[in-house]
């Protein structure tokens, strides 16, 4: 089995079960596992923070081109 990557701040990830692409905001080691806090932006470009994810729940996100729609 291939060794899994240890996620770092700034990495793009998503849930193994599927989710929006998220950016790792914070990591911490606790009780023998790593807890990851991620952030993503919803349909209205509002930041959403998802915290306390075990690193085993995440996979490396796909490389994608992102288009920003900036509203005045």
KESENU-458292 format. One record per residue: residue number from 0; x, z, y of N, C-alpha, C in turn. Coordinates in pm, 1 decimal. Layout:
// residues N
+-----+----------+----------+----------+----------+----------+----------+----------+----------+----------+
: num :       nu :       nw :       nv :      cau :      caw :      cav :       cu :       cw :       cv :
+-----+----------+----------+----------+----------+----------+----------+----------+----------+----------+
: NUM :        X :        Z :        Y :        X :        Z :        Y :        X :        Z :        Y :
...
+-----+----------+----------+----------+----------+----------+----------+----------+----------+----------+
//
This chain:
// residues 72
+-----+----------+----------+----------+----------+----------+----------+----------+----------+----------+
: num :       nu :       nw :       nv :      cau :      caw :      cav :       cu :       cw :       cv :
+-----+----------+----------+----------+----------+----------+----------+----------+----------+----------+
:   0 :     84.6 :      0.0 :   -118.9 :      0.0 :      0.0 :      0.0 :     88.2 :      0.0 :    124.0 :
:   1 :     52.8 :    -83.9 :    221.0 :    132.0 :    -92.6 :    343.6 :    114.0 :     32.8 :    427.2 :
:   2 :    221.2 :     71.6 :    494.3 :    215.3 :    188.4 :    581.6 :    132.4 :    154.5 :    704.5 :
:   3 :     42.2 :    243.8 :    741.2 :    -43.9 :    218.9 :    855.8 :     28.3 :    254.4 :    985.0 :
:   4 :     -3.2 :    181.0 :   1090.3 :     59.2 :    201.2 :   1220.4 :      9.5 :    331.4 :   1281.0 :
:   5 :     99.1 :    402.6 :   1345.3 :     60.3 :    521.2 :   1421.8 :     22.3 :    473.9 :   1560.8 :
:   6 :   -100.7 :    498.3 :   1599.7 :   -151.0 :    448.2 :   1726.7 :    -88.7 :    521.3 :   1844.2 :
:   7 :    -65.5 :    445.4 :   1950.5 :     -4.4 :    498.0 :   2072.2 :    -97.0 :    472.3 :   2189.8 :
:   8 :    -77.5 :    546.7 :   2296.5 :   -155.2 :    525.9 :   2418.5 :   -139.5 :    381.0 :   2463.4 :
:   9 :   -252.1 :    317.1 :   2492.9 :   -251.8 :    177.4 :   2536.3 :   -282.4 :     78.7 :   2426.3 :
:  10 :   -276.2 :    120.9 :   2298.8 :   -308.5 :     30.9 :   2187.7 :   -457.0 :     -5.6 :   2190.6 :
:  11 :   -488.0 :   -127.2 :   2149.0 :   -626.8 :   -172.1 :   2136.4 :   -668.7 :   -150.6 :   1991.4 :
:  12 :   -780.4 :    -78.9 :   1972.6 :   -826.8 :    -41.5 :   1839.6 :   -977.2 :    -63.7 :   1829.3 :
:  13 :  -1027.8 :    -51.4 :   1707.7 :  -1171.3 :    -46.5 :   1686.6 :  -1198.3 :     33.3 :   1560.0 :
:  14 :  -1322.0 :     79.2 :   1546.0 :  -1359.2 :    153.6 :   1426.3 :  -1352.4 :     63.3 :   1304.2 :
:  15 :  -1314.4 :    117.9 :   1191.1 :  -1311.2 :     41.3 :   1066.3 :  -1448.1 :    -17.7 :   1035.1 :
:  16 :  -1554.0 :     53.1 :   1070.8 :  -1689.9 :      7.1 :   1042.5 :  -1741.9 :    -92.5 :   1145.5 :
:  17 :  -1661.2 :   -119.4 :   1247.7 :  -1700.0 :   -212.6 :   1353.2 :  -1736.2 :   -138.8 :   1481.0 :
:  18 :  -1691.1 :   -189.8 :   1592.6 :  -1719.5 :   -130.3 :   1723.4 :  -1665.8 :   -224.0 :   1830.7 :
:  19 :  -1697.4 :   -194.4 :   1958.7 :  -1630.9 :   -267.7 :   2066.0 :  -1480.6 :   -239.7 :   2060.0 :
:  20 :  -1402.1 :   -328.6 :   2116.0 :  -1259.3 :   -301.3 :   2129.4 :  -1241.9 :   -184.8 :   2225.1 :
:  21 :  -1153.7 :    -92.9 :   2189.5 :  -1129.6 :     26.5 :   2269.9 :   -979.8 :     40.8 :   2293.5 :
:  22 :   -943.4 :    109.9 :   2399.6 :   -803.9 :    138.2 :   2431.4 :   -776.5 :    285.7 :   2405.7 :
:  23 :   -665.2 :    313.7 :   2335.8 :   -627.6 :    452.4 :   2309.6 :   -588.1 :    517.4 :   2441.5 :
:  24 :   -654.7 :    627.8 :   2474.4 :   -632.0 :    699.0 :   2600.0 :   -546.1 :    823.6 :   2578.2 :
:  25 :   -562.7 :    889.1 :   2461.7 :   -493.2 :   1015.3 :   2436.4 :   -484.2 :   1037.0 :   2285.3 :
:  26 :   -374.3 :   1096.4 :   2241.3 :   -360.0 :   1134.0 :   2100.4 :   -311.0 :   1278.0 :   2092.0 :
:  27 :   -348.8 :   1347.2 :   1984.4 :   -295.4 :   1481.2 :   1961.9 :   -295.9 :   1509.9 :   1811.8 :
:  28 :   -199.3 :   1586.8 :   1770.0 :   -191.2 :   1630.1 :   1631.0 :   -261.0 :   1764.9 :   1620.0 :
:  29 :   -350.0 :   1776.6 :   1521.8 :   -422.7 :   1902.1 :   1503.0 :   -460.8 :   1919.3 :   1356.4 :
:  30 :   -421.6 :   2029.9 :   1300.3 :   -462.5 :   2066.9 :   1165.4 :   -430.1 :   1959.0 :   1061.5 :
:  31 :   -313.3 :   1900.3 :   1070.8 :   -267.8 :   1804.0 :    971.6 :   -318.4 :   1662.5 :    988.3 :
:  32 :   -391.8 :   1633.7 :   1093.6 :   -434.6 :   1496.1 :   1119.0 :   -419.9 :   1467.2 :   1267.9 :
:  33 :   -437.1 :   1340.5 :   1303.5 :   -427.9 :   1300.4 :   1444.0 :   -565.9 :   1274.3 :   1499.6 :
:  34 :   -590.5 :   1328.0 :   1617.0 :   -715.8 :   1306.1 :   1687.8 :   -689.4 :   1205.7 :   1800.0 :
:  35 :   -773.8 :   1105.7 :   1808.5 :   -755.5 :    997.0 :   1905.5 :   -874.6 :    995.7 :   2001.1 :
:  36 :   -846.4 :    981.0 :   2129.4 :   -949.8 :    960.1 :   2230.8 :   -933.9 :    817.7 :   2282.0 :
:  37 :  -1045.1 :    743.9 :   2284.3 :  -1042.6 :    603.7 :   2327.3 :  -1138.9 :    582.8 :   2443.2 :
:  38 :  -1120.4 :    470.7 :   2512.0 :  -1209.5 :    432.6 :   2621.1 :  -1242.9 :    284.8 :   2606.8 :
:  39 :  -1366.9 :    250.2 :   2641.4 :  -1407.2 :    110.0 :   2648.9 :  -1505.2 :     97.0 :   2763.6 :
:  40 :  -1540.5 :    -25.6 :   2798.0 :  -1632.5 :    -50.0 :   2908.5 :  -1760.3 :   -111.4 :   2853.6 :
:  41 :  -1875.1 :    -55.6 :   2896.4 :  -2003.2 :   -105.7 :   2847.0 :  -2041.2 :   -235.5 :   2917.4 :
:  42 :  -2163.6 :   -283.2 :   2890.5 :  -2209.3 :   -411.3 :   2945.4 :  -2214.0 :   -411.7 :   3097.9 :
:  43 :  -2223.1 :   -293.5 :   3157.7 :  -2227.8 :   -282.8 :   3303.5 :  -2092.3 :   -247.0 :   3362.4 :
:  44 :  -1985.5 :   -263.2 :   3284.1 :  -1847.8 :   -231.6 :   3322.9 :  -1828.3 :    -84.3 :   3358.7 :
:  45 :  -1907.6 :      4.0 :   3298.4 :  -1889.9 :    147.3 :   3317.2 :  -1803.8 :    200.0 :   3202.8 :
:  46 :  -1704.4 :    284.6 :   3234.8 :  -1618.0 :    336.7 :   3128.7 :  -1693.3 :    433.9 :   3037.4 :
:  47 :  -1668.7 :    420.3 :   2908.2 :  -1725.8 :    509.7 :   2807.6 :  -1609.0 :    568.8 :   2729.7 :
:  48 :  -1602.4 :    701.6 :   2723.3 :  -1495.0 :    768.3 :   2650.1 :  -1548.4 :    816.4 :   2516.2 :
:  49 :  -1474.1 :    786.2 :   2410.0 :  -1507.4 :    831.4 :   2275.4 :  -1392.8 :    919.1 :   2229.2 :
:  50 :  -1421.9 :   1045.9 :   2196.9 :  -1315.2 :   1138.8 :   2163.7 :  -1321.3 :   1192.6 :   2023.4 :
:  51 :  -1211.8 :   1257.2 :   1984.4 :  -1198.9 :   1323.6 :   1854.8 :  -1221.0 :   1230.9 :   1736.2 :
:  52 :  -1165.0 :   1111.9 :   1742.4 :  -1168.4 :   1020.7 :   1628.6 :  -1044.0 :   1044.8 :   1544.0 :
:  53 :  -1060.6 :   1059.4 :   1415.8 :   -946.0 :   1071.7 :   1325.5 :   -880.3 :    934.6 :   1317.1 :
:  54 :   -748.2 :    928.9 :   1317.2 :   -680.4 :    798.6 :   1315.7 :   -714.4 :    716.6 :   1191.8 :
:  55 :   -759.2 :    780.6 :   1083.3 :   -798.6 :    707.2 :    963.0 :   -926.5 :    626.4 :    985.4 :
:  56 :  -1000.2 :    656.1 :   1092.1 :  -1123.9 :    584.8 :   1123.5 :  -1098.6 :    455.3 :   1199.2 :
:  57 :   -973.7 :    432.9 :   1244.2 :   -943.1 :    321.7 :   1333.7 :   -855.0 :    216.2 :   1267.8 :
:  58 :   -869.3 :     93.3 :   1315.8 :   -779.5 :    -15.7 :   1279.3 :   -730.5 :    -79.9 :   1408.1 :
:  59 :   -621.4 :   -153.2 :   1397.2 :   -568.9 :   -226.4 :   1512.6 :   -672.0 :   -328.7 :   1554.7 :
:  60 :   -703.0 :   -335.6 :   1683.9 :   -800.7 :   -431.2 :   1734.6 :   -746.1 :   -572.5 :   1730.0 :
:  61 :   -836.1 :   -666.7 :   1726.9 :   -798.4 :   -808.3 :   1727.3 :   -745.4 :   -847.3 :   1864.2 :
:  62 :   -651.3 :   -939.0 :   1865.2 :   -604.0 :   -993.9 :   1992.5 :   -708.0 :  -1091.5 :   2043.2 :
:  63 :   -759.9 :  -1064.5 :   2160.8 :   -864.1 :  -1148.1 :   2217.5 :   -833.6 :  -1176.9 :   2363.8 :
:  64 :   -888.7 :  -1285.1 :   2412.7 :   -883.2 :  -1314.3 :   2555.8 :  -1003.3 :  -1248.7 :   2619.5 :
:  65 :   -981.9 :  -1175.1 :   2726.1 :  -1089.7 :  -1102.8 :   2792.0 :  -1113.2 :  -1164.4 :   2928.4 :
:  66 :  -1240.0 :  -1192.5 :   2957.6 :  -1278.4 :  -1245.0 :   3087.7 :  -1353.4 :  -1136.0 :   3161.3 :
:  67 :  -1308.5 :  -1103.3 :   3281.2 :  -1374.2 :  -1002.4 :   3362.0 :  -1471.6 :  -1068.9 :   3458.1 :
:  68 :  -1591.0 :  -1014.5 :   3464.4 :  -1691.5 :  -1059.5 :   3561.0 :  -1697.2 :   -958.0 :   3671.8 :
:  69 :  -1636.1 :   -988.0 :   3784.4 :  -1629.9 :   -894.1 :   3896.1 :  -1746.1 :   -923.2 :   3989.7 :
:  70 :  -1824.6 :   -816.5 :   4011.1 :  -1941.7 :   -831.2 :   4097.9 :  -1910.5 :   -773.5 :   4234.9 :
:  71 :  -1958.7 :   -840.4 :   4338.9 :  -1939.4 :   -791.7 :   4476.8 :  -2035.2 :   -681.1 :   4508.1 :
+-----+----------+----------+----------+----------+----------+----------+----------+----------+----------+
//
